[in-house]
Amino acid sequence: MKNYKGDPRLINARFKSSCCNCEAEIRKGESAYYWPHGKMIFCLVCGEPEFREFVSMAADENAYNGSGNPY
């Protein structure tokens, strides 16, 4: 799957932050999901469903365009 600049991704937090959804504390060095377009960060619990949905849609797009394996 081709990655683009604005794609959401799993990161290690470089500074203390809080989840955009539940406002849980995200400490420096902890894993979190980051959405560059909105500059939003989510804890692993809140970000997992959205991230999985994004990955699924990206894989579907690749399959529909003939550049990915649909199976």
Contacts in CASP RR format, 6 or more apart in sequence:
PFRMAT RR
TARGET T0000
AUTHOR 0000-0000-0000
METHOD contacts of the structure
MODEL  1
MKNYKGDPRLINARFKSSCCNCEAEIRKGESAYYWPHGKMIFCLVCGEPE
FREFVSMAADENAYNGSGNPY
1 55 0 8 1.000
1 58 0 8 1.000
1 59 0 8 1.000
1 62 0 8 1.000
1 68 0 8 1.000
2 62 0 8 1.000
2 67 0 8 1.000
3 9 0 8 1.000
5 36 0 8 1.000
6 36 0 8 1.000
6 37 0 8 1.000
7 36 0 8 1.000
7 54 0 8 1.000
7 58 0 8 1.000
8 33 0 8 1.000
8 34 0 8 1.000
8 35 0 8 1.000
8 36 0 8 1.000
8 50 0 8 1.000
8 51 0 8 1.000
8 54 0 8 1.000
9 33 0 8 1.000
9 34 0 8 1.000
9 36 0 8 1.000
10 31 0 8 1.000
10 32 0 8 1.000
10 33 0 8 1.000
10 34 0 8 1.000
10 51 0 8 1.000
11 31 0 8 1.000
11 32 0 8 1.000
11 33 0 8 1.000
11 34 0 8 1.000
11 41 0 8 1.000
12 29 0 8 1.000
12 30 0 8 1.000
12 31 0 8 1.000
12 32 0 8 1.000
13 26 0 8 1.000
13 27 0 8 1.000
13 28 0 8 1.000
13 29 0 8 1.000
13 30 0 8 1.000
13 31 0 8 1.000
13 32 0 8 1.000
13 41 0 8 1.000
14 28 0 8 1.000
14 29 0 8 1.000
15 28 0 8 1.000
16 25 0 8 1.000
16 26 0 8 1.000
16 27 0 8 1.000
16 28 0 8 1.000
17 25 0 8 1.000
17 26 0 8 1.000
17 32 0 8 1.000
17 41 0 8 1.000
18 24 0 8 1.000
18 25 0 8 1.000
18 26 0 8 1.000
18 41 0 8 1.000
19 26 0 8 1.000
19 32 0 8 1.000
19 41 0 8 1.000
19 42 0 8 1.000
19 43 0 8 1.000
19 46 0 8 1.000
20 40 0 8 1.000
20 41 0 8 1.000
20 42 0 8 1.000
20 46 0 8 1.000
21 42 0 8 1.000
21 43 0 8 1.000
21 46 0 8 1.000
21 47 0 8 1.000
22 43 0 8 1.000
22 45 0 8 1.000
22 46 0 8 1.000
24 43 0 8 1.000
24 45 0 8 1.000
24 46 0 8 1.000
26 32 0 8 1.000
26 41 0 8 1.000
26 43 0 8 1.000
31 44 0 8 1.000
32 41 0 8 1.000
32 42 0 8 1.000
32 43 0 8 1.000
32 44 0 8 1.000
33 41 0 8 1.000
33 42 0 8 1.000
33 43 0 8 1.000
33 44 0 8 1.000
33 46 0 8 1.000
33 47 0 8 1.000
33 48 0 8 1.000
33 50 0 8 1.000
33 51 0 8 1.000
34 40 0 8 1.000
34 41 0 8 1.000
34 42 0 8 1.000
35 41 0 8 1.000
35 42 0 8 1.000
42 50 0 8 1.000
59 68 0 8 1.000
62 68 0 8 1.000
63 69 0 8 1.000
63 70 0 8 1.000
END
